[in-house]
Amino acid sequence: MHKGRGGPSYIMALEKGRNLFKKISEPLVSKLEGVNPATLTWLTLPTGLAAAWLMMNAGEGSDGGLMMIGAAVLMAAAMALDGLDGNLARATGKVTRWGDYLDHTLDRVLDVVWILALGYNAYWFGHIELAWTAAMLTMFGSYLGTQAQAVSGSRNYGGFSRADRMVLTFIALIATAIMAYLDTSSWGEFEGISINPIAIIIAISALGGAYTFVVRFMKAKSELQSLDKTKPLSTPKDD
């Protein structure tokens, strides 16, 4: 199943992270050899939805702080499962097209659900229209990557990656938990929007999605036009 990204330095850093996760997860993978990797992939969905419920309902005070920490832990667990299924598939020789398709489908579902859950949180954000905008822009960026693969056969991972967004979301959840414990809901307002980690990560998701859309579109355009020259889909008819 999985993934590769943009520039050489980014790919190198990502590969180091992958290799580290692979090494850490090897003992667990060896104990899961009888498990279908798709089972782990499916487990990301309830785990991610539970994280979303906490994101959406966390309020103020210590209870809200605990819910945000719980959301961060569950989101991290979903991401770990998302990496573990691929490691298990490769270790057991069970890499399949269906597994890859399922993995990417559930990734997209949780990407949207997490952004909307944060946006629907009435205490920390509550601007539903902005949350939907961020979710749709994120989806547009993801769509171009999969569409490029469908047309050209190669994946396009330029722009603001899912890994970037997940790391920043995790940090935002922890920062929000700290603010909840301190009974602080914002650092001020901008156009009626409370400035806090949740608002910031939604804004980053929106801008990152738009940036990714542009980057992937331009990269796909260049690659597909080059492919059209070397391997055209059709040839002009003779006069």
QUIDA-V190270 format. One record per backbone hydrogen bond with DSSP energy under -0.5 kcal/mol. NH is the residue of the N-H (numbers start at 0). CO is the residue of the C=O. E is the energy in kcal/mol with one decimal. If there is no record, write none. Layout:
nh->NH co->CO e->E
nh->NH co->CO e->E
This chain:
nh->5 co->156 e->-0.7
nh->10 co->6 e->-2.7
nh->11 co->7 e->-2.3
nh->12 co->8 e->-2.2
nh->13 co->9 e->-2.8
nh->14 co->10 e->-2.9
nh->15 co->11 e->-2.0
nh->16 co->12 e->-2.0
nh->17 co->13 e->-2.8
nh->18 co->14 e->-2.9
nh->19 co->15 e->-2.3
nh->20 co->16 e->-2.6
nh->21 co->17 e->-3.1
nh->22 co->18 e->-2.3
nh->23 co->19 e->-2.6
nh->24 co->20 e->-2.5
nh->25 co->21 e->-0.9
nh->25 co->22 e->-0.6
nh->28 co->24 e->-2.9
nh->29 co->25 e->-2.3
nh->30 co->26 e->-0.9
nh->31 co->27 e->-0.8
nh->31 co->28 e->-0.9
nh->32 co->29 e->-0.6
nh->34 co->31 e->-2.4
nh->38 co->35 e->-1.9
nh->39 co->35 e->-0.8
nh->40 co->36 e->-1.9
nh->41 co->37 e->-2.7
nh->42 co->38 e->-1.7
nh->43 co->39 e->-0.8
nh->43 co->40 e->-1.0
nh->44 co->41 e->-1.4
nh->45 co->41 e->-0.7
nh->46 co->42 e->-1.6
nh->47 co->43 e->-2.6
nh->48 co->44 e->-2.7
nh->49 co->45 e->-2.1
nh->50 co->46 e->-1.8
nh->51 co->47 e->-2.1
nh->52 co->48 e->-2.3
nh->53 co->49 e->-1.8
nh->54 co->50 e->-2.4
nh->55 co->51 e->-2.5
nh->56 co->52 e->-1.6
nh->57 co->53 e->-1.6
nh->60 co->179 e->-0.8
nh->63 co->59 e->-1.5
nh->64 co->60 e->-2.2
nh->65 co->61 e->-2.5
nh->66 co->62 e->-2.1
nh->67 co->63 e->-2.2
nh->68 co->64 e->-2.3
nh->69 co->65 e->-2.7
nh->70 co->66 e->-2.4
nh->71 co->67 e->-2.2
nh->72 co->68 e->-2.4
nh->73 co->69 e->-2.6
nh->74 co->70 e->-2.6
nh->75 co->71 e->-2.3
nh->76 co->72 e->-2.2
nh->77 co->73 e->-2.4
nh->78 co->74 e->-2.2
nh->79 co->75 e->-2.2
nh->80 co->76 e->-2.4
nh->81 co->77 e->-2.0
nh->82 co->78 e->-1.4
nh->83 co->79 e->-2.6
nh->84 co->80 e->-2.3
nh->85 co->81 e->-0.5
nh->86 co->82 e->-1.7
nh->87 co->83 e->-2.7
nh->88 co->84 e->-2.3
nh->89 co->85 e->-2.4
nh->90 co->86 e->-2.3
nh->91 co->87 e->-1.9
nh->92 co->88 e->-0.5
nh->92 co->89 e->-0.6
nh->93 co->88 e->-2.9
nh->99 co->95 e->-1.9
nh->100 co->96 e->-2.6
nh->101 co->97 e->-3.0
nh->102 co->98 e->-2.4
nh->103 co->99 e->-2.1
nh->104 co->100 e->-2.2
nh->105 co->101 e->-2.5
nh->106 co->102 e->-1.8
nh->107 co->103 e->-1.9
nh->108 co->104 e->-2.0
nh->109 co->105 e->-2.4
nh->110 co->106 e->-2.3
nh->111 co->107 e->-1.9
nh->112 co->108 e->-2.5
nh->113 co->109 e->-2.7
nh->114 co->110 e->-1.5
nh->115 co->111 e->-2.5
nh->116 co->112 e->-2.6
nh->117 co->113 e->-2.0
nh->118 co->114 e->-2.2
nh->119 co->115 e->-2.5
nh->120 co->117 e->-0.8
nh->121 co->119 e->-0.9
nh->124 co->120 e->-2.5
nh->125 co->118 e->-0.7
nh->125 co->120 e->-0.6
nh->127 co->125 e->-1.0
nh->129 co->126 e->-0.5
nh->130 co->126 e->-1.8
nh->131 co->127 e->-2.4
nh->132 co->128 e->-1.8
nh->133 co->129 e->-2.4
nh->134 co->130 e->-2.5
nh->135 co->131 e->-2.7
nh->136 co->132 e->-2.4
nh->137 co->133 e->-2.0
nh->138 co->134 e->-2.1
nh->139 co->135 e->-2.5
nh->140 co->136 e->-1.9
nh->141 co->137 e->-2.0
nh->142 co->138 e->-3.0
nh->143 co->139 e->-1.8
nh->144 co->140 e->-1.0
nh->145 co->141 e->-1.8
nh->146 co->142 e->-2.9
nh->147 co->143 e->-2.1
nh->148 co->144 e->-1.4
nh->149 co->145 e->-2.2
nh->150 co->146 e->-2.1
nh->151 co->147 e->-2.9
nh->152 co->147 e->-0.6
nh->152 co->148 e->-1.8
nh->153 co->147 e->-0.6
nh->155 co->144 e->-0.7
nh->156 co->154 e->-0.6
nh->159 co->207 e->-0.6
nh->160 co->158 e->-0.7
nh->164 co->160 e->-2.0
nh->165 co->161 e->-2.7
nh->166 co->162 e->-2.3
nh->167 co->163 e->-2.3
nh->168 co->164 e->-2.3
nh->169 co->165 e->-2.4
nh->170 co->166 e->-2.1
nh->171 co->167 e->-2.3
nh->172 co->168 e->-2.4
nh->173 co->169 e->-2.1
nh->174 co->170 e->-2.6
nh->175 co->171 e->-2.4
nh->176 co->172 e->-2.1
nh->177 co->173 e->-2.0
nh->178 co->174 e->-2.1
nh->179 co->175 e->-2.4
nh->180 co->176 e->-2.2
nh->181 co->177 e->-1.6
nh->182 co->179 e->-1.4
nh->183 co->178 e->-2.9
nh->186 co->194 e->-3.2
nh->189 co->192 e->-2.2
nh->192 co->189 e->-1.8
nh->193 co->191 e->-0.5
nh->194 co->187 e->-2.8
nh->195 co->193 e->-0.8
nh->199 co->195 e->-2.3
nh->200 co->196 e->-2.3
nh->201 co->197 e->-1.9
nh->202 co->198 e->-2.1
nh->203 co->199 e->-2.7
nh->204 co->200 e->-2.2
nh->205 co->201 e->-2.1
nh->206 co->202 e->-2.7
nh->207 co->203 e->-3.1
nh->208 co->204 e->-2.1
nh->209 co->205 e->-2.2
nh->210 co->206 e->-2.6
nh->211 co->207 e->-2.5
nh->212 co->208 e->-2.3
nh->213 co->209 e->-2.0
nh->214 co->210 e->-2.6
nh->215 co->211 e->-2.9
nh->216 co->212 e->-2.2
nh->217 co->213 e->-2.4
nh->218 co->214 e->-2.3
nh->219 co->215 e->-2.8
nh->220 co->216 e->-2.5
nh->221 co->217 e->-2.1
nh->222 co->218 e->-2.5
nh->223 co->219 e->-3.0
nh->224 co->220 e->-2.3
nh->225 co->221 e->-1.9
nh->226 co->222 e->-2.1
nh->227 co->223 e->-2.5
nh->228 co->224 e->-1.2
nh->229 co->225 e->-1.7
nh->230 co->226 e->-3.4
